[in-house]
């Protein structure tokens, strides 16, 4: 009865991922409903494969610098979006395993202090991250379509190649425009699935590491059951490290693509805003798009850093426990646990770039370098 009347009486990390799994159901990858496999097949061909392909071909056919710069960020974003969705799709089993481990760790949070912390500091923040991506995605889709509708003449959303003359008839133009608008919206949906997962998961893992610190600090204050609690906390730490290893595998290629894509897109979008935007709607679109690119990258780096910082606090939490007067076996086990918590913990994209604020600032610096290089050719 207490758990039904008080939502803070229990922890359910899986509830945070409801919107995330909704993305995959809308994309035809998860869930059981009629025609799911047909939807999955069509989206794979027309969005994941053909959408970046028709933009890449169109990019090489452009003759003016304006159209080249207009096409580069969206072509790169579309290509890397398809790249990331494939990477994540191949790792869905690992993502589900991470969720199962989080569910097991949820059951270990039994004190009111831990549960209150999770609901106030972890769940609320993770859900805010999820909602922010939804708002950014909808804003990008609406402003992008509006930019195309209010442009002069029969202009497509993005310069691209079609196997027919787009301007031959009004019907062919609107079919092409409709394909690009629909494909862009579905690409944004894919990006929401790609980009919301890392920061949400880093935030949830950081919360569980903090709750483990709380349990470690309380160890030894009761005469009975101290060894049992120590062993349970060692098992919790093992599960957290397993989650980190799974995250490393899951984000190995996808986040590397994210860093490269963000660096290219930020610099080119700045050039488009300054020199090639045709009207105020286009400027608003590029500004929203620029903010969306930063939003793709910043939360992952910030919460990746936060997760590492929470792991760094574990040795102090162990030292703060009541270990004085305990037997030699207990103290040896405690020292072994402390040794396990000493190495720095983090996730690296491509095994090279740590997903942290250092990587975020390095990407911004790289984007500025691309920007100044492009300006030198003006």
N, C-alpha and C positions, 0 to 999 in steps of 0.2 A: 504493500500500500504506500510505503514511503517513496519508492522509486516512481510510482505512478503520479503522485502529487508533487514531487520535487524533481524536476529534470536534472538538477545538479547532483542527484543521489547516485548517478551512474555515468559512465563514460562510454561513448560509442564513436570511435574515430571513423568508422565506416559511413556515418551520416554525413560527414564532411565531403565525401566523395560522390554523393548522389548526383550532383550536377555534372561532375566529370564523367560518370558512366552514362548519363543522359546523352552527352555528346557522342559517345561511341554507338549508342542505340540509334540516334538520328543518322549517323553515318553508315548504318547497316552492318556494323561489325559485331555488336553484342545484342543480346535479347532474342526473344522468340516471338515473331509476328509474321503474318503472311507476306510473301514476296521479299523477305529480308535479303536473301541471297541474290535476287535480281537487282535490288537496290545497291547492294554492295558491289556487284559486278559493274553496274553502270557508273557509279561514282568513281570506282577505281580507274575506269577507262576515260570517262569524259572530264573528270576533275583531277585526279591524282596523276594520270599520265598525259592526256591530251592537252589539258589547260596550260601547263608550263611549256609543253612542246610547241603549241601554236604561237606562244609569246616569244620563245627563243628564235623560232624561224622568222617571225616578224621583226625581231630586233636586228637580225643580220640583213634584212631587206630595207631597213630605213636609210634614208639619204641625208637627212638634215640632223644637225646636232641637237636641235630641240626635241625631236621625236626620239632620238637615241637616249637622251637623259631622262625623258619622260618614261621611257619603257624599262630602263635598267632596274630601278628599285622594285617595280612590281614583278618583273621577270625573275629577279633574284629571290624575292619573297615567295613567289609561287613555286619556284624550283626547290628552295630549301624547305618550304612547307610540305611538299610532297616527300622530300627526303626524310624529314622528321616524322611524318605520319607513318611511313614505312618502318622506320626504326622503332617507334613506339609500338606499332602493331606486332612486330616480331618479338617484342618483350612483354606482351600482355600477361603471359603466365607469371613472369617475375613480378609485375605490378600487383597481380592478385596475391602472390605469395607475401609481398610486403604488407598488403592490407590484412592478411591473416595474422602476420606477426604483430602488427599494431593492435589487432583485436585481442591477442593474447596479453599484450602489455596493458591494455585497457583494464583487464581483470585484476591487475596487480595494484591499481590505484584505489586503495580502500579507505584512506583517511580523508576527512572533509577538507583538509588543507589542499591535498593534491587535486581533488575533484573540483574545488572552487577555482584553483589556479588554471586547470585545464579549460574550464568553461569561460573564464574571464579573459585569459591571456592567450590561449591557444586556439580553441574552437572559434571564438568570435573573430580573431584575426584571420584564420584560414578561410572562414566563410566570407569575410570582407574581400580577401584576395580573389576568391571565386566570383563574387558579384562584380568586382572591378573589371575583370576580364570580360564578363558578359556585357557591361556597359560600353567598354572600349570597342568590343567587336561590333555591337549594334551601331555605335556612332560611326565607325569606319565604313560599315556597309551602307548606311544611309547617306553619308556625305559623299562617298564614292559614286553611288548611283546618281545622286543629285548633280554632281560635277559633270557627269556625262550627259545628263538630260538638258542641262542649261548651257552646254558648250555651243559654240557657233557651228551651224551646219550639221550635217550628219556625221558626227564624230563618234567613234567607238570609245569605250572606257579607256582602253589601252591600245596602242598600235600593235597589231598582231596579224598573222597570216591566216587566211581562209582559202579553201580550194575553189573559190568562186569570187566574182566581183561583188564586193559588199555593197557598193553604191549603185549597182545596176537597177534595182527596184527598191521601193520602200519596204516590201515584204522581206527581201534578203537582208536589208539593213537591220530591221527590227528583230529578225531571227538572230542575227549576229550579236546585236546589242543585248538581247535577252540572254543569250548563252553566256556572254561575258559577265553580265550582272549576276546571273544565277551562279555561275562558276566562282565569281569573286566572293559571293556570300558563303558558298560551301567551303571555299578555301579559308575564309575567316573562321568558319566553324571548326575546320581541321586545326587551325592555329590555336583556337581556344582550347582544344583538347591537348595540343602539343605543349603549350606554354603555361597553362594553369597548373599542371601536375607538379613540376619541380618545386616552385615556391610553397605550394600547399603542403607537400610532403616534407620539405625541409622544416617548415613551421611546426608540423605535427610531431616530427621526430625530435626537434629541439624541445618541445613541450614535454615529451616523454623522458628526455634526458634530464630535464629539470626536476621532474617528479622522482626519477631515480636518485638524484642528489638529495632530495628530501628524505627518501627512505634510508639512504646511506648515512645521513646525519643522525637519524634516530636510532641507529644500531647500537646495541650494547647498553641501553638505558634500562633494560629489564633483565633480571637475572636469568630467567628461563627463555629458551628459544632464540638466543643470540646467534648461535651457530647456524640454526635453520634459516634465520633471516639473512645471514651473510651469504649462504649458498643460494638462496632465492634471488638475491641482488646480483650475484655473479651470473646467474642464468639470465636475468634481465639485461645485463650488460652484453652478454653473448648475443642475445636476440637483437639488440640495437646495432651491434657491429655487423651482424648478418644483414640487417636492413641497409646499412651503409654500403656493404659489398654489392648487394643487389641494385642499389641506386647507381653505384659506379658502373655496373654493367648496363643498366637501363639507359643511362644518360651519356654513355661513352661517346657515341657518334652524334646523337641528336643535339646536344648542347654545343658541341664543336661547330656543327653547322649553324647553330644559332648565333654564336659569336662572329663567325665570318659574315653571315647574312646581315647582322646588325651593323657591323663596321662599314660594309658597303652601302647599305641603305641610308644610314644617317647622313653620310657625306653627300650622296646624290640627291636626297630629298631637300637638303639645305640649298643646293644649287638650283633645284627646281623652284623652290619658294622665292629665291632672290631674282631669278632671271627668266623663268619660263611659264609661270602661272598666268593664265589668260584673264581670269576674273576673280572676284572676291570669293566666289564659291570654291574655285580651284585652290586658292590660298588657304581657305579654311580646311579643305580636304587634306592638303599637304601638311598643315600644322597638326591636325588630328592624327594623320598617318605617322608623323614624326613622333608624337607623344605615344602612339601605340607601339612603335618600335622600341622606344625607351622602356615602356611598360613591359614589353616582352622580356627584356633582359634584366632590369634592375631588381625586381622582386626575387628572382632566382639567386642572384649574387648576394643580395642583402640577407636573405634567410639561410643561404648556404654558409655565410659568415657567422650568423647567429647560432646555427647548429654547431659549428666548430667551436665557438666560444663556450657553449654549454658543455660540450665534451671536455674542454680544458678545465672546467671547474670541478670535475669529478674527483681528482686527487685531493683537493682541499676538503670536499665533502666527506671523503673517507677519513682524512686526518681529524675532522671535526667530530667524528663519532666517538662514543665512549669506549675506547679500546684499552684504557689503563686498567690494570688489574686482571686482564683476561689471560687465559692460558696460552702457552707457547704455540699450540696447534692453531688456535684462533688467530693469533697475531701473524703467524707465517702465512696463513690463508689470506689475511687482510693485506699483507705486503705483496703477495702475488697479484691480488686484484688491483692494487695500486700500480704495480708495474704495467699491467694491461691497459690502464687508463692514462699512462703518461704520454705515449706517442700522439702526435697531432692527427686529428681525424678530419677528413674532408673528402669531397668527391671531385674528381678531375675529368674534364671533358677531353676526350681523345687521349687520356692518360698523361696529358701535358699541362692543360690550363685548369687551375683550380677554380671551381665555381664559387667565387668570392668577390668582394668589393674591389679587390686589386684587379681582377679580370675585367670588371665593369669599367673602371677608369682606364685600363689599358685599351679597351675597345673604343672608348670615346676618343682617346689619343690617336688610335689608328684611323678612326673616322675623320678626325681633323686633318691628319696627314693626307688621306685620300682627297679631302676637300681642297686643301692648298695645292695638291698636285693637279687636280682638275682645273683649278682657277688659273694655273700657269699656262694652260693650253687655250685659254679664252681669247 
